[in-house]
Amino acid sequence: MSESPSEAVGAEGARADGVKKGRDAKKPNIFARIALFVRQVIAELKKVVTPTRSELITYTTVVLVFVVVVMAFVTVLDLGIGWAAFQIFAD
């Protein structure tokens, strides 16, 4: 099994992100954990790629078409179930 970079253990037994692992390892204080979290969030945000205008238009069009198709499917299903219920329970 492959390990993620944050879980990789070096020669000294410490993880790559600086957090020790094991029974005798002491949990870092709250401020160190918050700082680590903020550093990890910033690192992830640096990986975000903003789509170009044409990609944004394409993605928006795909989502809108999908929503219309799902709405049509649900409408037909609702009308069918309503018709069937009317046929069953009509006087």
Secondary structure, DSSP 8 states (H G I E B T S, - for coil): ----GGG-B-TTSBBTTS-B-SSS-----HHHHHHHHHHHHHHHHHT-----HHHHHHHHHHHHHHHHHHHHHHHHHHHHHHHHHHHHH--
